[in-house]
Amino acid sequence: MKTQSVLGKVSEGVHERAFGVTYLALRFLVGALFFLSGWKKVTSDWSASAYLLSANGPFADWFHSLAGNGFIDSVNAWGMLLLGVALILGLCVRPAAILGAVLMVLYYLAHFVANTANGLIDQHIILIAILGMFAAGGAGHAFGLNAVVMGNLRKANAVTRFIFG
């Protein structure tokens, strides 16, 4: 007797249209969240210094050492903006989602005491899970440019499947 995968069992009960619309809406909304946060940082005199200097928890000293570094400020601001663009357009969703999850892990660890004051799960952990779902679930193929790019490639290799898959 062949056993069914977890995804196979879940897919039996899925209402495809409702799931697709919800999945797409979630991608757009999370993309807008990151885009707007990045836009605010990029278009202002924003710096991560105050946030990094107020870091606490097991990695506080490392985060303190990053304060005042213009490169860190730029990577954070532009990373959030470009992550948002990738999710909204559905382009390069997998690498963007993976890098976004790494960014959320760093945000979570930077203020570990506050982020775990009500338990280990906070908004950063939820975003990590959502970004993980986008990275694994081909989110860029639902009304996204990943499907257009993959459809126009003559032969997809492992790298292009990772980036646009």
C-alpha positions, 0 to 999 in steps of 0.5 A, spaced: 500 500 500 502 506 497 502 512 503 500 519 501 505 525 502 502 530 507 501 535 501 497 530 497 493 529 504 492 536 504 491 537 497 485 533 497 481 538 501 483 544 498 478 549 494 483 550 489 480 557 487 480 560 494 487 557 496 490 560 490 486 567 491 488 567 498 496 565 496 496 570 491 493 575 496 498 573 502 504 574 497 502 581 495 500 583 502 507 581 505 510 584 499 507 590 500 509 590 507 516 589 506 516 594 500 513 600 504 518 598 510 524 599 505 521 605 501 520 609 508 528 607 509 530 608 503 527 615 502 529 618 509 535 619 513 534 612 516 539 608 520 539 602 523 544 604 529 539 606 534 535 599 533 542 595 533 545 599 539 538 597 543 539 590 541 539 585 547 539 577 548 545 572 546 547 576 540 547 583 543 554 584 542 555 582 535 549 587 533 552 593 537 558 592 533 554 593 526 551 600 529 553 606 525 555 601 519 552 605 512 553 598 508 548 595 514 543 600 513 543 600 505 543 592 505 537 592 510 533 598 507 534 596 500 533 588 501 527 590 504 525 594 498 527 589 493 524 583 497 517 587 497 518 588 489 520 581 488 514 578 492 509 583 488 511 582 481 512 574 483 519 574 480 525 571 483 521 569 489 525 563 492 531 567 493 528 573 495 524 569 500 530 565 503 533 572 504 527 575 507 527 569 512 534 570 514 533 578 515 527 576 519 531 571 523 536 577 524 530 582 527 528 576 531 535 575 534 537 582 535 531 584 540 530 577 543 528 579 550 522 583 547 520 578 541 520 572 546 516 576 552 510 573 550 513 566 548 517 564 542 512 566 537 512 573 534 511 576 528 518 575 525 516 567 526 510 568 522 513 572 517 519 566 517 514 561 516 510 565 510 516 566 507 518 559 507 512 557 504 513 562 498 520 559 497 517 552 497 511 553 494 512 556 487 509 563 489 511 566 483 508 562 478 501 565 481 500 571 477 507 572 477 513 573 472 517 567 474 512 563 470 513 568 464 521 567 465 520 559 466 515 559 460 520 563 455 527 559 457 529 554 452 531 549 457 531 550 465 537 548 469 538 547 476 540 554 477 534 557 473 529 552 477 531 555 483 531 562 482 524 562 478 521 555 480 
